[in-house]
Amino acid sequence: MDYHLARGEFIRQSMQSLRSQFGFEAEGESTGNVLLSGEIGKVVERQAVSRGIAMPEKSQEVKDWEAKRQSGASVPPEGWDKSSLITLFLPGSQGTDDKQVEIWLDNRAFDKLGKMSADEVKAGLVDMLNGPDAAASQAAVDNGAFGAAMRADSEHHSEFQKSKARLGFFDPEQGTSAQPWLMIQSRSEPGYVQENAGKLVDTVMSILKEGAAGRTAG
């Protein structure tokens, strides 16, 4: 099979697996979907490999083509070079800012997060909009990579900065003095965030842990 066709099939199976992990079993526009931005896409691919989905091998010609393409690639906007985003479009979503939930991840914290347990992360979630940590956590986001990424995309995704629910897990040593390692938020589905944060953390932690296993195996 042609590499690009095989690659396309690998991506299809990887995303099908990912959608299933978030509870989106059926395919179709109104049944829920997932969009990946940033380095988390590579982690998801490694997770797929760890789950037995075969990644096609690259010929030298493909490697050379990718290297040439990479050398001419533009630099990501400020903030996006350090941030990843998993966007969930819940069943019935009509697209941007409708039944939309965002899971932000600090690329630099992948390994540290992956070594923790899901229970540790769930127990450490901070309500970033209400309570005693709200002001400090908001400042941490504004002054970090997430805030820069949100500002860079504000023209097309103003919802990023208008969340009605926002939960974050911060570096246990630094606390809210630095941006969170993981942040779950939504403007259109605040209730979903509050009710399903634990399940979302479980899924993200599985992705990180299995993605690390796929990297080791590869």
Backbone hydrogen bonds, N-H to C=O, Kabsch-Sander energy under -0.5 kcal/mol:
donor,donor_aa,acceptor,acceptor_aa,energy
6,A,2,D,-2.7
7,R,3,Y,-3.1
8,G,4,H,-2.1
9,E,5,L,-2.0
10,F,6,A,-2.2
11,I,7,R,-2.4
12,R,8,G,-2.2
13,Q,9,E,-2.4
14,S,10,F,-2.5
15,M,11,I,-2.7
16,Q,12,R,-2.1
17,S,13,Q,-2.2
18,L,14,S,-2.2
19,R,15,M,-2.9
20,S,16,Q,-1.9
21,Q,17,S,-1.8
22,F,18,L,-1.4
23,G,20,S,-1.6
24,F,19,R,-3.0
25,E,23,G,-1.1
31,T,28,G,-1.2
33,N,89,F,-2.3
35,L,87,T,-2.5
37,S,85,L,-2.1
41,G,38,G,-1.7
42,K,39,E,-1.1
43,V,39,E,-1.3
44,V,40,I,-2.4
45,E,41,G,-1.7
46,R,42,K,-2.1
47,Q,43,V,-2.3
48,A,44,V,-2.1
49,V,45,E,-1.9
50,S,46,R,-2.2
51,R,47,Q,-1.2
52,G,49,V,-1.8
53,I,48,A,-2.6
54,A,52,G,-0.6
63,K,59,S,-2.3
64,D,60,Q,-2.5
65,W,61,E,-2.1
66,E,62,V,-2.6
67,A,63,K,-2.3
68,K,64,D,-2.1
69,R,65,W,-2.2
70,Q,66,E,-2.7
71,S,67,A,-1.8
72,G,68,K,-0.8
73,A,70,Q,-1.3
80,W,77,P,-1.3
81,D,77,P,-0.7
82,K,79,G,-1.2
83,S,79,G,-0.5
84,S,105,L,-2.5
85,L,37,S,-2.6
86,I,103,I,-2.6
87,T,35,L,-3.0
87,T,85,L,-0.6
88,L,86,I,-0.6
88,L,101,V,-3.4
89,F,33,N,-2.9
90,L,88,L,-0.7
90,L,99,K,-2.9
92,G,30,S,-0.8
93,S,90,L,-2.3
95,G,98,D,-0.6
98,D,95,G,-2.1
101,V,88,L,-2.4
102,E,185,Q,-3.0
103,I,86,I,-2.4
104,W,102,E,-0.5
104,W,183,M,-3.3
105,L,84,S,-2.5
106,D,181,W,-2.3
107,N,82,K,-2.3
107,N,105,L,-0.7
108,R,82,K,-0.5
109,A,106,D,-2.3
110,F,107,N,-1.3
113,L,109,A,-3.1
114,G,110,F,-2.7
115,K,111,D,-1.1
116,M,113,L,-1.8
121,V,117,S,-1.8
122,K,118,A,-2.7
123,A,119,D,-2.4
124,G,120,E,-1.2
125,L,122,K,-1.0
126,V,168,G,-3.0
128,M,126,V,-0.8
128,M,166,R,-2.7
134,A,131,G,-1.4
137,S,133,D,-2.5
138,Q,134,A,-2.3
139,A,135,A,-2.0
140,A,136,A,-2.0
141,V,137,S,-1.9
142,D,138,Q,-2.6
143,N,139,A,-2.3
144,G,141,V,-1.2
147,G,141,V,-1.5
148,A,144,G,-1.8
149,A,145,A,-2.6
150,M,146,F,-2.6
151,R,147,G,-2.3
152,A,148,A,-2.1
153,D,149,A,-1.5
154,S,151,R,-1.0
156,H,153,D,-0.9
157,H,153,D,-2.8
160,F,157,H,-1.4
161,Q,158,S,-1.2
162,K,159,E,-1.5
164,K,186,S,-2.3
165,A,186,S,-1.3
167,L,184,I,-3.0
168,G,126,V,-2.3
169,F,182,L,-2.8
170,F,168,G,-0.5
175,G,171,D,-3.2
177,S,174,Q,-1.4
178,A,175,G,-1.1
181,W,169,F,-2.5
182,L,169,F,-1.5
183,M,104,W,-2.3
184,I,167,L,-3.1
185,Q,102,E,-2.6
186,S,165,A,-1.9
189,E,100,Q,-0.5
193,V,189,E,-1.7
194,Q,190,P,-2.1
195,E,191,G,-2.4
196,N,192,Y,-2.3
197,A,193,V,-1.0
200,L,196,N,-2.4
201,V,197,A,-2.6
202,D,198,G,-2.4
203,T,199,K,-2.2
204,V,200,L,-2.6
205,M,201,V,-2.8
206,S,202,D,-1.8
207,I,203,T,-2.2
208,L,204,V,-2.4
209,K,205,M,-2.7
210,E,206,S,-2.9
211,G,207,I,-2.2
212,A,208,L,-1.9
213,A,209,K,-1.7
214,G,210,E,-2.2
215,R,211,G,-1.8
216,T,212,A,-2.1
217,A,213,A,-2.5
218,G,214,G,-2.0
